[in-house]
Amino acid sequence: MSTHSLFSRAALAKTYLQRLVDRPDRALSLFGPRQIGKTTFLTGDLAREAKAEHLLPIYVDLMAAQHPLEAINGALRDQLFGLKARKLRQNVKSVSALGVGLAMETPPELPRSADVGQQLQHLFADLLRQPGVACVLLMLDEVQEVARAGVQGDQAMRAVRALFNQYKVSAKLLLLMTGSSQEGLTRLFASPSQASFGLADREDFPPLGLDYVRFVADRANAGRNTKSRLQPQALFSIFSKQLGNRPADLEAFVGHLGTYNLTEPELAVDDFLTRRYPPQDIAQRFNAFTPVQRFLLREIANGAQQFTGRAMLDKLEHELGVGITGAAVRKALLSLPANTVANPNRGRYVIEDKLLERWLQAQQKA
C-alpha cells in the first residue's frame, strides 16, 4: 500500500471546501506541478471531506481526454448509474392476485438533446433530482488541457461556464479546477479571448511538507537500527529540491536506500534518479524537439530570459545557420508540450519539467 495514500491532508481539504462553500459564485483553480499529489488529494482527502458535508464529489481527469465535454458528461452518467443502481425507486403500479408478479411504473422519459452542452445541463439536473443530492462538487483535473483541444475545448468551457452560471446563486454546484501548467492556466482564465476568462480564482496548491516527510521517515525507521535511521530534515531537503516534491519518488527513494547505514541519504540521490529516470530516455525526449526548441531550452536552463532581442536572434541564427524571426521563436516556445516551460512573469521563462532541467544543466557542466 502506498505510504502517501495513508497520509491525510484533512485540514487542507476543509480549507478548500470552506472556500468553495463561502463563495459558490466563484470557481477555484489550483496550480501545482505534476506528480506532487494533487490527484490523490482530490480523490482522497477532498472527496472524503465533501461526502462528510453531504456533497456529491465528481472527479474528471482531462489529461488524456480528446473530447473534454464528453469526458465530463461521461463522469456524470457514471454517477447517475451508480445512484440509480443502488436504489430501486420505481413505484409499484400493481401486484398480481397471488402477490408474485409486480408491475413497475415506467420512469418518466428524461430530456434528450443531440447537443453535448445541453446533455451536460440535463445530466446535472437529473443528478440533483436524486435523493440525497443537494450539491455537487465538480473537480476537473488538468484543466489546462482544454485550451489545447481547440474548438472542442472551447465548447467544453462554454458548457461548463453555462452550467456554473445556472447554479452559482443556488450553490448547488461547487467548481474546482486544477492544472499542472502555469502557462496553460493563465491562458485559460486570464485571456479575454477564452470562454473561461475570469471564471476562477487561482491559487497555488501547496506541496507536501516536512510533516509528510517525517511520516515517511518514521515508517521506514521502524525497521532500522538506531545508527541507520533516516533523518527527516535531510530527507526533506532531498524531497523538496532534488525530487521536486514528488511523493511517489520519495517513497521509491526510501525503498532504494533499503537498510543501508545512511545518515546522509543525499549520497544516494544521483544514483536513484539515474536509475528511475535514465538519462538516455530524457535525451531521446529532448532530441524529439525542433532545433529551435532545443536551443531555447538550453538557453533557459542556462538562465537566459530574453529570446526575441537582436543579440539572441543573432546567436540562434549562427547556431542554426538560417535566419529566424522573433515570431518564430515565440511560436517554438508556445508549441512545446505541456508542462515543459512556463512564463509566469511575462517573458521570464522557467523550465517546469525539472527532470529535463536537471539533465540540461548536467549536459552543460559536462
Sequence and secondary structure as in RCSB ss.txt:
>XXXX:A:sequence
MSTHSLFSRAALAKTYLQRLVDRPDRALSLFGPRQIGKTTFLTGDLAREAKAEHLLPIYVDLMAAQHPLEAINGA
LRDQLFGLKARKLRQNVKSVSALGVGLAMETPPELPRSADVGQQLQHLFADLLRQPGVACVLLMLDEVQEVARAG
VQGDQAMRAVRALFNQYKVSAKLLLLMTGSSQEGLTRLFASPSQASFGLADREDFPPLGLDYVRFVADRANAGRN
TKSRLQPQALFSIFSKQLGNRPADLEAFVGHLGTYNLTEPELAVDDFLTRRYPPQDIAQRFNAFTPVQRFLLREI
ANGAQQFTGRAMLDKLEHELGVGITGAAVRKALLSLPANTVANPNRGRYVIEDKLLERWLQAQQKA
>XXXX:A:secstr
  TGGG   HHHHHHHHHHHHH TTSEEEEE  TTSSHHHIIIIIIHHHHHHTT EEEEEE TT SSHHHHHHHH
HHHHHHHHHHH     EEEE TTS  EEE         SSHHHHHHHHHHHHHTSTT S EEEEEESGGGGGGSH
HHHHHHHHHHHHHHHHHTTTT EEEEEEES HHHHHHHHH TTSTTTT EEEEE     HHHHHHHHHHHHTTS 
GGG   HHHHHHIIIIISTT HHHHHHHHHHHTT   S GGGGHHHHHHHHS HHHHHHHHHTS HHHHHHHHHH
HTT    SSHHHHHHHHHHHSS   HHHHHHHHHTS TTSEE TTSS  EES HHHHHHHHHHHH 
